[in-house]
Amino acid sequence: MADSPDRSGSDPDEEIMRATYRALREHGYADLTVKRIAAEYGKSTAAIHYHYDTKDNLLATFLDYILGRFKDSVHEVETTDPERRLELLLDQLLVELEDHRDLLVAMLEMRSQAPYKEAFGERFQQNDEYVCYLLETVIAQGIEAGVFAEVDPDHVARALMTIVDGARTREVVLGDDALATARRTAEEYVQAVVIRDE
C-alpha cells in the first residue's frame, strides 16, 4: 500500500478522500458517518454532500481512490527483473499493510458488505482482477525470461491471492502476526513452485 494519504492538498475531492481515510481508521466502517468524515475534513456535512450524494457513493469513490494509490505505488517500481518485481509486489500486498491495521479492519468491514452493496462488490472485484493481472504478468515475464518454471500464471496468481486474502482476514480477526507469516509463506511457495531449478 502507498503511504498514508495525510499530506495537505487543495483539491476538495482529494481532501475528502484523505478525511475519509482518517475517519475510517479512527472509527471503522460500522461507526463511520458523514459527520465524522466532515469533522476530519474540517467543514460541514453539507460540504461533503455537495460532492457526494450518499455515504455509499463517497465510500465507493474512496475504494477507487485506494486502488488508484495502490496502482501508483506499483508503477513506481522500476526494476524489470521478474523475481525482484514479484518480491516487491508481494511486499506491497503484505508487508506495507503492517502499519495500516486500522484501515485493514475498515476494508474488511467494507468487503463484508460487497454481497449487499453492488458498488462495493464491483470495486473489490476490479481490485482483485487487477492484482491477479499484475501477478500473472510478472510470472509470465519470468517464464519467458527463463527465470521461472513453466507454471500456470493464472493458478499461481490465484494461489498467492489466497495467501494474501487469508492473511489480511486473519490479521484483522486474530491479530497474530498473520501478515508476516503470510509473507514468509508466499516466499516459500514462490521458491518451491515458481523459481526455476538451476
Rosetta blueprint (number, residue, H / E / L):
1 M L
2 A L
3 D L
4 S L
5 P L
6 D L
7 R L
8 S L
9 G L
10 S L
11 D L
12 P H
13 D H
14 E H
15 E H
16 I H
17 M H
18 R H
19 A H
20 T H
21 Y H
22 R H
23 A H
24 L H
25 R H
26 E H
27 H H
28 G L
29 Y L
30 A L
31 D L
32 L L
33 T L
34 V H
35 K H
36 R H
37 I H
38 A H
39 A H
40 E H
41 Y H
42 G L
43 K L
44 S L
45 T H
46 A H
47 A H
48 I H
49 H H
50 Y H
51 H H
52 Y L
53 D L
54 T L
55 K H
56 D H
57 N H
58 L H
59 L H
60 A H
61 T H
62 F H
63 L H
64 D H
65 Y H
66 I H
67 L H
68 G H
69 R H
70 F H
71 K H
72 D H
73 S H
74 V H
75 H H
76 E L
77 V L
78 E L
79 T L
80 T L
81 D L
82 P H
83 E H
84 R H
85 R H
86 L H
87 E H
88 L H
89 L H
90 L H
91 D H
92 Q H
93 L H
94 L L
95 V H
96 E H
97 L H
98 E H
99 D H
100 H L
101 R H
102 D H
103 L H
104 L H
105 V H
106 A H
107 M H
108 L H
109 E H
110 M H
111 R H
112 S H
113 Q L
114 A L
115 P L
116 Y L
117 K L
118 E H
119 A H
120 F H
121 G H
122 E H
123 R H
124 F H
125 Q H
126 Q H
127 N H
128 D H
129 E H
130 Y H
131 V H
132 C H
133 Y H
134 L H
135 L H
136 E H
137 T H
138 V H
139 I H
140 A H
141 Q H
142 G H
143 I H
144 E H
145 A L
146 G L
147 V L
148 F E
149 A L
150 E L
151 V L
152 D L
153 P H
154 D H
155 H H
156 V H
157 A H
158 R H
159 A H
160 L H
161 M H
162 T H
163 I H
164 V H
165 D H
166 G H
167 A H
168 R H
169 T H
170 R H
171 E H
172 V H
173 V H
174 L H
175 G L
176 D L
177 D L
178 A H
179 L H
180 A H
181 T H
182 A H
183 R H
184 R H
185 T H
186 A H
187 E H
188 E H
189 Y H
190 V H
191 Q H
192 A H
193 V H
194 V H
195 I E
196 R L
197 D L
198 E L
